[in-house]
Amino acid sequence: MTTIDFCVKNFGQARLLTKLLSLPINRVLGQQLKLTSSQFDLIQSQIALLDSGYPLDYLLGSVNFCNQEFVISKDVLIPRPATEFWVNELILQLEDFKAEAESHTAEPLTTLVEVGTGSGIIGLTLAPLFDYNILTDISRKALEVAKNNQIRLCPKHPHIEFIQTDLLDNIILPTTNTNWILVANLPYVPIGDLINKEKNRVSAEPEIALYSGTDGLDLTRKLIHQLVSKYSGNMPSQIWLELDPRNIYEAKKIIQTTFQTLTLKPGTKWIYNILTDEDDFARVLVIKQFTN
Ligand SMILES: C[S@@+](CC[C@H](N)C(=O)[O-])C[C@H]1O[C@@H](n2cnc3c(N)ncnc32)[C@H](O)[C@@H]1O
């Protein structure tokens, strides 16, 4: 059989080859490979895509998030390190909270609702910490990716429900006094950034996963409106929202103004925190009910 010599030029190519040839990276990096002509043609076409700016993660078809390998496709956002950063922080806090609940100093947090789940990275990473999980997305194709990840990563969890819907529409909590947490990494990029999508290297990603009106807050405003109109009598005890550093303070203001009209249990108030990401950008708005 005729073979073609091939030498890997960079790390991106090396990662592609490890996947396409099922070889460990040390058998690929810096090595002279002998490829069949069909392997060579496939690799050349994938390298051409990579060189044209198509994301390596889409070509590889999976991404590591919080130590688990999630399948992704061009129908979902590529998971970002900033998201992994706050999900890790949330896990630590939930573990502490669980210990408090076990020692009867806090009421157990039983239910997770994630809106805009995409590939499911957030909801499926957190699902083992909850009895009941509701993961929503408006995109049917994104939900297919998330369901595939659920089958691969947490097949035995009895209660993970996927709902194709607009934010919180059609969501039914297990009971009317469910103690729940709402998490979301909704589209938050101002639509004006669309003209820079090539420069920002997001042109291959679905626009429905990125943009949200002039200031990037259309979906956040809609979410808060739905939340207050549907759940004013049973608001989540925690809300974690990933946002854009350019609009996170405005989001906080909108939410504070809306939430101050709600009646909470005596002695309970809302507390607001903004967490920065690993690059020191204000990235996550955390809102909690706090009882003295
Ligand atoms: C920024 S991506 C986040 C995906 C995933 N949670 C992550 O962190 O990688 C936003 C997701 O919200 C979904 N989405 C957009 N508009 C929505 C809506 N009105 N209701 C529910 N989901 C929506 C998109 O389809 C996309 O999957």
The ligand as a Tripos MOL2 file, in Angstrom:
@<TRIPOS>MOLECULE
LIG
   27    29     1     0     0
SMALL
NO_CHARGES

@<TRIPOS>ATOM
      1 C1        -24.4810   31.4870   25.5990 C.3       1 LIG1
      2 S1        -25.2400   29.9660   25.1060 S.3       1 LIG1
      3 C2        -24.8810   29.0150   26.5530 C.3       1 LIG1
      4 C3        -24.9010   27.5410   26.3540 C.3       1 LIG1
      5 C4        -24.3910   26.7540   27.5770 C.3       1 LIG1
      6 N1        -25.2410   26.9550   28.7200 N.3       1 LIG1
      7 C5        -22.9660   27.1510   27.8890 C.2       1 LIG1
      8 O1        -22.7370   27.7740   28.9380 O.co2     1 LIG1
      9 O2        -22.0680   26.8500   27.0980 O.co2     1 LIG1
     10 C6        -26.9340   30.3980   25.2650 C.3       1 LIG1
     11 C7        -27.9560   29.3050   25.0200 C.3       1 LIG1
     12 O3        -29.2490   29.9080   25.2040 O.3       1 LIG1
     13 C8        -30.1310   29.4140   24.2200 C.3       1 LIG1
     14 N2        -31.2270   30.3860   24.0430 N.ar      1 LIG1
     15 C9        -31.2660   31.5040   23.2940 C.ar      1 LIG1
     16 N3        -32.4590   32.1190   23.4270 N.ar      1 LIG1
     17 C10       -33.1790   31.3770   24.2900 C.ar      1 LIG1
     18 C11       -34.5000   31.4800   24.8310 C.ar      1 LIG1
     19 N4        -35.3060   32.5060   24.5070 N.pl3     1 LIG1
     20 N5        -34.9390   30.5210   25.6800 N.ar      1 LIG1
     21 C12       -34.1310   29.4730   26.0070 C.ar      1 LIG1
     22 N6        -32.8800   29.3210   25.5410 N.ar      1 LIG1
     23 C13       -32.4060   30.2640   24.6970 C.ar      1 LIG1
     24 C14       -29.2740   29.2310   22.9860 C.3       1 LIG1
     25 O4        -29.8560   28.3170   22.0980 O.3       1 LIG1
     26 C15       -27.9620   28.7390   23.6070 C.3       1 LIG1
     27 O5        -27.9320   27.3380   23.6770 O.3       1 LIG1
@<TRIPOS>BOND
     1     1     2 1
     2     2     3 1
     3     2    10 1
     4     3     4 1
     5     4     5 1
     6     5     6 1
     7     5     7 1
     8     7     8 2
     9     7     9 1
    10    10    11 1
    11    11    12 1
    12    11    26 1
    13    12    13 1
    14    13    14 1
    15    13    24 1
    16    14    15 ar
    17    14    23 ar
    18    15    16 ar
    19    16    17 ar
    20    17    18 ar
    21    17    23 ar
    22    18    19 1
    23    18    20 ar
    24    20    21 ar
    25    21    22 ar
    26    22    23 ar
    27    24    25 1
    28    24    26 1
    29    26    27 1
@<TRIPOS>SUBSTRUCTURE
     1 LIG1         1 GROUP 0 **** ****
